[in-house]
Amino acid sequence: MKKYLVALLAAAASMQVAAEYHFDTPLYGAAYYHEYMPYSRLDKDIAMMKEAGLNVVRVGESAWGLFEPQEGKFDFAWMDTIIDKFHAAGIKVILGTPTYSIPAWLAHKHPEVLSEKMNGEKSHYGIRQNMDFTNPTYLFYSERIIRKMLERYAGHPAVIGYQVDNELEARGINNRDYFVGFRNYIKDKFGGDLGLLTKEWGMNYWGMNINSWEEFYERDGVTNPSYKNEWERYNRKRIAEFLNWQCDIVNEYKRDDQFVTHCFMPAFHNVDQVESFRQMTYPAINVYHGVQDGQDGQLIAYAGDFMRSVAGNNYLITETNAQGTGWDSAGQYPPYDNQLRQNVYSHYASGANMVEYWHWATLHYGQETYWRGVIGHDLEPNRIYREFQRTASELGKIGKEIVNLKKDNKVAILYSHDSHHALGFMPHSKGGGYPTDSNYPVHLAHRALYTQNIETDIVPCDSKRDFSRYSMLVIPPLYVADDSLLAAIDKFVSDGGTVVMMHKSAYCNEHSAVRPVCAPGPLRKACGFYYQEYSTIGDMKLRDNAFGLGDSNSIGTWYEFLIPETAKALAYADHPFFGQWPAVTVNEYGNGRLYYIGTYPSQALIDKVVRLAAVERGLIQEDEYRFPVIIRSGLNDKGKEINYVFNYSANPVTVVHRRDAAVNLLTNESVGKGDSITIGPWDVAVLRKK
């Protein structure tokens, strides 16, 4: 009877709110698992949360084994108490579907739901995400538990939204049924034409051609890059299908004023975020980043720049680090004083509408014993708790001014899932001396923009092809691309856009097969050069201290022998042989301009090329502030400009306010154009235009 009464109350309440959940102020909270606690302390935790200013929790995504401890026997009473008490305390709840962690009875009775990996490796019970999420038996039981949960809680007024599954990735699934699904996917994609498949994938190489679909071989021993890249596309497709399947179920029950989300990870190459997000209101992301001397805000911005672009909207942070993290105690780096607060504003400055920590209370057992929450093993208020409290108090005062931040960036990074994987299958870098993502250095490109205060979107170009809203594109190695994508880039430049493009771009078609023409194939006119040769190289400098970078004027790993046709050379290798060919070029094409870096650059070199392009385009001034001063901007709900000025350093910095008169929302001080602002260590100013 109780649950029906709650549903009726919720229905009445929902009539008074607009469709879809609207953020009137940012949410600030943590994941909460009372079932993990060493003793019952729900009331004390809620009292501490209220004292701290926490206003949202995430619950339930790991609790299938508690909701259904035996097959077909359900127990929700324990969660009823938790949600009811949060509601009474005025704390909002996000409820997770618990499908990423299966109960022991399911693995015991139906071991076929456990995933199998390549080369005979099998998953075992004892860890999460160990299932084949396409297995029919798994899907049957998943649907049942989701429906049971939604039937019980969809009407509860505390529940503002649902998280479907958790950090979903394919995670190496290679079950027989999964492979059969892949074979059928390929068969459909090529219209059943084995001759076409053989041609596009080059399957005659090593005699790997097949004469019937029954001969189509499994992923385990495959060396063919076309096969491997298509397998990754299939992984992304099945992930999207699974998430949309869960959304279909949730949408049958949810109220109009509730949202649906999923918590993605910043390893964006493993998921088709656009298709996965199709039925969701807000995407969410889990961001774990460096702190102490490594705190720079870049990963926060990188995650936000991608998710904001996918959603065309604001997004949520469902997990981030409060203290030290790790599956052991070797990586315990709690933030310095004020860094927790600074990171919160970093998220909101990128367009987040919620920041939640994983998690409220540090665990006393299990794999993540040392993945520390807001409160530690002693479960008492501490330094982090007090900084949370201070931040929440500020958000309570200024939250309405900063929520629902909208950006209209004129620069975009084109992100290619296909190129990331294909360059991993055919690496040109073995690492060492250069960034860890050395084969697809998207973070190198993003850092060049971020540290020079050129705000950017990150656009997944495998599915999005309209770049007309941007003035400048930065393109990490676009190794795999179909002709239509390259035509869109060609048109962008011809129509007046500026492009900064990195090495190995336009080399392969959509099947990861090299085009049988001079590189860069369809982009030859836009680039203004061609090349036929390339070489692996060691570290070297550019001739004559090109770009004035001194010892940072370095390149390495890869060098393309560019032969200019209409392009102008900007720099050459300082080498008796490689110095015959330019390392960096610029080409006027139509009404636009394309800069090309035909080698693996140092961070300083790509910074310089990006800066040249951005200044030439009028996107920044030559003397624009650089890291550790980071400026992020947007418009709030009332159309007022909000500017965040961050100091990511341990020393105070003074900057000149170059924009119109504003008020610092955190201090209520007026700031005129041309006034100096001093930002303390690991601090931020939040300026609203008057």
Buried (B, 14 or more C-beta within 10 A) or exposed (E): EEBEEBBEBBEEEBEEEEEBBEBEBBBBBBBBBBBBBEEEBBEEBBEBBEEBBBBBBBBBBBBBBBBBEEEEEBEBEEBBEBBBBBBEBEBBBBBBBBBBBBBEBBBEEBEBBBBBBEEEEEBEBEEEBBBBBBBEBBBEBBBBBBBBBBBBBBBBBBBBBBBBBBBBBBBEBBBEBBBEBBBEBBBEBBEEEBEEBBBBBBBEEEEBBEEEEEEBEBBEEBEBBBBBBBBBBBBBBBBBBBBBBBBEBBBEBBBEBBBBBBBBBBEBBBBBBBBBBEBBBBBBBBBBBBBEEEBBBBBBBBBBBBBBBBBEBBBBBBBBBBBBBBEEEEEEBBBBEBBBBBBBBBBBBBBBBBBBBBBBBBBEEEEBBBBBBBBBBEBEBBEBBEBBBBBBEBBBEBBBBBBBBBBEBBBBBBBBBBBBBBBBBBEBBEEEEBBEBBBBBBBBBBBBBBBBBBBBBBBBBBEBBEBEEBBBBBBBBBBBBBBEBBBBBBBBBBEEBBBBBBBBBBBBBBBBBBBEEEBBBBBBBBBBBBBEEBEEBEEBBBBEEBBEBEEBBBBBBBBBBBBBEBBEBBBBBBBEEBBEBBBBBBBEBBEBBBBBBBBBBBBBBBBBBBBBBBBEBEBBEEEBBEBBBBBBBBBBBEEEBBBBBBBBBEEEBEBEBBBEBBBBBBEEEEBEEEBEBEBBBBBBBBBBBE
